[in-house]
């Protein structure tokens, strides 16, 4: 079949919202607040912001520029830069292939809780027992996964402008509004526990905002740095093929430099507001101990328990919260699937319909196996970084902790030392656009970013915290 003409976003806003929608995923909601609370509040925020303007900027603008310059998906883009580096494209494409199945499983969990708060406002079973029973059942998780995946596939099937861009233009403003509502409510919470201690949302907010230097040593500072770098790396959706794919859909006259700045601002703002939304509420009802929750435990166990304490408003906030999480998960899953679909279209010259169907079938098989990992295929495996987990955790470890840093390291080598930084700079500076932070970019892509990424890579094997 003949290769299809490449689609494009209708404008800069469409690209920015779609890219930001990809970046604003589950990691911003269930990991960022936990790390901020654990790593000294405002100290973590300052380090994160500095890294966003340097490390994050470098990786993000590199991938978007590669996409727009080559007009290719991640599977084929690297081979366009240097033929011998085609293998890097295969690794880069493998990342979303591994992520999409388990992301859709988690998306199915969100669908389940969203449905509970939508149809049963008096839902009060926000416990680990309910969550464990749900994910370990043999049918329900597969059904909710299928629902989430099919909605994702339909929106990707609709195409770049009618599907991805149109969905982002609707969901991203709604997500932002819902987060603002919940964050504002969290700030004014107050609760007196059984021992007579009263905690307020504003106290929790100050814990989040004010830098805590207590017990800070060189080693501890380095640990916080690595945490912030890891969170930023995953938050921006780099090394997943997504930004290369979305970059390939950018129009030639779009201001790439300005677009990257807007994505950075939007992603960092949402991450910060996610902390405002969650940390004060968790602190009010659970104290410092509650701030230790992260991942699925935070969203599906800790927060539903908090909503119980809020009475009627807890039901309303529960609905708004899971609507917010669902929007964030959906915009991210769309971008992950699009990276794979685009790669199949470029490599195998499939039209969009066939590519979407192929990817959907593969994902259904893999995601069903992930669901079964909590029942008939259940096992516990100790990973090199010291954590234990099942099939989902293993796939997450391989994709996020091993392959993504590896892809980013090799991308820095390719652009920084072989193709040279001007490969990206010349693309950014089309039509007399001035690239901000140009000197910084050259230093980061050649020297600093590779070192930081190697540290992040080694962390996956139990080193550096």
N, C-alpha and C positions, 0 to 999 in steps of 0.2 A: 504493500500500500504506500502511496506517496506520502511524503512528510507534509504535515499540516503547516499552514502559515502560523507564525508565532503570535499568540495573543499579547495584549498589553493592557496595563491599567489605564483607565480613562484620564487620570491626572495624578499629580503629586500627592494630593490628599488621600486618594484611594490606596496608593502604595504605602504611605505612612501608616494609615489605619490598619491595613492588612499586616504589615510588618510588625507594628506594635501589638496587634492582636496575637500574632505568633509568639512574640516575646512575653506578653502578659499571660502566663499559663499557671498551672497548678503550683509550680515552684515558687512563684511570687507570693502565693497565698499561704502555702503550708510550710515553706522552708524559710523564707526571708524573716518573718516575725520571730520565729524560734531562734535563728542565729543572732538577730539583733538583740534579743533579750539575753541570750547566753553570753554574748561577746561584748558586754559593756555598753549596751544601748547606743548613745550618741557617738561613742568611739567607733563602733562598727559602721554607723551611718557615714561618718566623715571618711573613713578608709574606703568604703564602698563608692562614695561619690568621686573621690580622687581616681580610683581605678576605672570607674565608668568613663571619665573624661580622657583617660589615657589608654589603658589596656583594652577596655571594651570598645572604645572608639576605633582603635586600630584593627581589631578583628572584624568588627561590623562593616566598616567602610571597605575593607579589603574584599570581603565576600560579595557585597552588593556590586562593587566595581567589576569584579571578575564576571559576575552574571551579566551585567549590562554590556560589557565589552565583548564577551564571547557569544552572547545570545544563546547560551546553552544551559542545560540542567547540570547538577553536580556530577552526574555519571560521566558526562562527556566534556565538561568545561575544562577540567585540568589538562586533558589531552590536547585541547586547542592551544593551551599556553606552551606546553612542552610535550611532545608526543610520548616520550619515555615516562611521563608522569601520569599516564592514563590510569595506572593502578590506584593512584590516590583517589580518583573519581569513584572507583569501585568501592573502596573503603568508606568514602563519604556517603555513598548511596546506601550502603549497608546499615548505617546508623539509623535513618528514619524507618527502614524496613524492620529493624529490631524494636524501635520505640513505639511505632503505631499500634501493634497488637496490645501491648500492656497498657498503653495510654487509653485505648478504647475500653479496656476492662475497667480501669479506674473511672473513666467517663460514665460507664454503666452504673457504677456505685453512686456517682453523683445524681444520675437520673433517678435511681431508687429513692434517695433521700429527698430530692426535689419533689418527686411524686407524693411522698409521704406528707410533706409539709403543705403541698397543694391540695390534696384530697382529704387529709386528716389533720386539721389545724391543732387538734388536741394531742397530737403525737408526743409521747412523753418517754419513749423507750430509748433515750439517748445514752445507751450503755455499751460497754465492750461486748456484752453477751449478745445483744441484738446484731451488732456489726459482725461478730464472729459467726453467728448462725447464718447470716445472710451470705457472706462470701464463701462459706463452706458448703452451702446447698448446691445441689447438682444441676438445677434448672434455672432459677431466677437470675443469677449473675450472667449467664449466657444470653438470656432474653434481653436484659438491660444493655448488655454489651452490643448485641445486634442492633438494638434501637439506636444507640448512640452512633455506631459505625455507619448504619444506613443513612442517617441524617447527614453525617460527614460526607459520605460518598455522593449523596445527591447534590450537595452544595458544590463539591468539587466537579462533579459531572456538569453542572451548570456553566462552568467555565470561569475564566479569570475575572471578567467584568461583571457578568450577571450572577455569578456564584460567590466567589471569594470576596471581591471588592464590595458588592452590594451587601453581603452579610456583615462584613466588617463595619461598614458605614452605619448599620443599624445596631449591632451588638456592642461595639466599643463605647459609644455614648451612653447606652443603657448601663453597661458595666461600671462606667465611671460614676454615673449618678447613684447607682445602688451602693457602691463602696462609700461615697460621700455620706449617704444617709446613715449607713450602719456605723461608720467612723464617728459621725457627729453624735449619734446616740450613745456609743461606747464611752465617750468622754464624760458624760454626765450620769453614769451609773454610780450606785452606792449600795453597799451590802455590809451587814453586820453578821459575823459568823457566830457559831455556838459559844465561843470563848469571849464574846463581847467586843471583838476587834472590828472596827469599821474601816473598810477600804473603799476608795473612790476611783473612778475612771481617770480623773486628772492625775492622781498619784501614779497610776499605771502608765499614763502618757509621759510623765516626767522620767520614770524609770527608762522608758524607751528613748527619750529625746536627749537627756543629759548624759554626757560621757562619764563613765565610771572607770576611774583609774586604779581602783583598789586591787591590790595583788598583781599589778601589771609588771611583768618582767620582759626582758628581751624575747625570751622564748614564748611567753604568752602573747606578746604583740605579734610575733611571727605567726602564731597559730590563728589569731584573728584575721591577719592579712590573708592567709591561705583560705580561710572560710569565706571571706568577702570575695576573693578572687574566684573561688569555685562557684559561689552563688551567682555572681555576675556572668560568668562563663555560660552557665546553663540558662540564666534568665534571658539573655539576649538572643537565644536560639542560634548561636554560631556553631560551626562545625557539624551541623546537622543537614547541610545541603539546602536549607530553607531560604536563607538570605541570598544565596547564589541564584536559586530559582526565581525568587521575587525580583531580584536585580535584573534578571533576563527579561522580565516583563515591563521594566521601566522604559518610558519614552526617552528618546535621545535628548530632547530639550528640557527634561526635568533636572532641577538643580539637585544633584546627588549629595553634595556637601550639606546643604540646608536640610534635606530629607533625613540624613543620618542624625543631625543635631536634634531634630524633632522626635525621632524614634527614641534617642537617648533620654530626652526630657520626659516623654510620655511613660516609658518603661520604668524609669527611676521614680517618678511621681506615683505611679500605681503601686509599686513595691513599697514605697514609704506609707501610702495610705492603707495598704493591706496591714501594715504593722499597727497603724492607728486604729484600724477596725478590730483587730484581734487582741493585741497585747493588753489594753486597758480592761477589756471584758474578761479575759482569762485571769488577770491579776485580781480583779474585784471579787470574783467568786471562787478562785482557787489559790490565790496567793502566789508566792514565788515558785512553789512546787508545780503549779499548773503551767508555768512558762517553759517547763522542760519538755512539753509535748511537741512533736513535730510529725510531719508526714500524715498518713491516713489517720493516725491516732488523734491528731489535732482536729481535723475536719469532721471525722465520722464518730468520734467518741467524746472528746473533751468539750467541743463547742455545743453539740446537742445537749449535753448535760447542763451547760450554762444556760441554754435557752429555756430549760425547764424552770430554772430559778426566776425567770423573768415573767412568768405567767402569760397573759394574753399577748403582750408585746414580744415575748419570746417566740411565740408561734409566727407572728408577722416577720420578725427578724430572721427566724429560721428559713422562712420561705424566700425572703430577699437574699439571704446569704447564699443559699444553695442555687438560686437563680444566677447570682453573680459568679459562683464557682462554675456552674454549667456553661455560662457564656465564655468564661476564660478557657475552660477545657475545650469547648467547641472551636473557638478561633484558632487555638493551638493545633488541634487534631486536623483541622482543614489544611493548615500549612504543612504539617508533617506528611499528610497523604499527597498533597500537591507536589512535594519534592520527589516522591516516588513516581507518581503519574507522569510528571514532566520528564523524568529520566527514562521511563519506558517509551514515551512518545519520541524522544530524541534518538535513543539507541536502537529501538526496534521498529521505528517509523509507524507506530500505531496511531490511530485517531484517538481523540479523548475518550470516546465511549468505551472502546475496547480496553484502553489502558486502565480506566476506572474500574471496569468489571474485573479485570485480571487482578489488580491490586486488592480489590475488595474480597475476592475469593481467597487469595493467599492470606489476607489479614484475618478472615473469619476462622480459618484453620488454625493459625498460630494463636489467636486470641482465645479460642476454645480450649486449647491446651493450657494456656495461662490460667483460665478459670478452673480447670481441673487440677491445677497445682495446689488448690486449697481443699481438695477432697481426695479423689482416687489416685492422683499423682503427687500427693503431698510428700514432701521430704524437707529436711533441714540441712543446708549446706553452709559451711563456714567459708566465707570469701577471704581473699588475701588481705583486705583492709580490716579484717577482724570482725565484721558483721556477719550475721547469719540470716538466711532467707530461703524462699521457695523459688519457683520458676520465674515469677515476676521480678523478684529481687536480683536474680542472676542475670536476666536480660537487661535490667536497668544498670547493673554494675558494668556489664560488658560494653553497652552503648555509651553511657554517660561518663563512666570513670576511666575507661580504657580507650575506646575508639575515638571519642570526641576530642580529648586532649591530643591524641596521636595525629588526627586529621589537622588540627590547628597548628601543631608543631611543624608538620610537613608543609603546610600552606605558608607559614612564615619563612621557611627555608626557600621554598619555590619563589615567592614574591620578593623576599628580602635579599636573596643572594644569587638567584639564577635569572629570573625575569627582570629583577631590579625594582625598587620602589616606584620608579617613574612609570612602570606599567600601570599601576593603580592611579598615581597622581595625574597622569595625562588624561585618564578617563574622567576623573573628578573635575578637572579644569577645562572641560569642553565648553565652548561658547563663552570664553573669557571669564568663567567662574573661578574665583580665588579659593583655593583649598585652605581652610583654617587648620592650624596645628600641623602644617606640612613638615617642618623640621622635627617636631615631636614624632610624627608618623614614621619618618625614616629611622629614627633612633629606636622606636618601639618595635617596628617590624623586623629589624635586623638583629637587635641585641636583647632588649628588655623582655618583650613578649615571649620569645622562645625560652628564655630562662624561667620565667614565671610558669609557662606551660609545662616545662619539664618537671618543675616542682609539683605541679598539680597532677601530672601523670604518675610521678613516684608516690604521691599520697595514696593512690589507688592500691598500692602494694604495701601499705602500712607504714610508710615513711612520712615525715613532716606532719605529724599530728593526726 
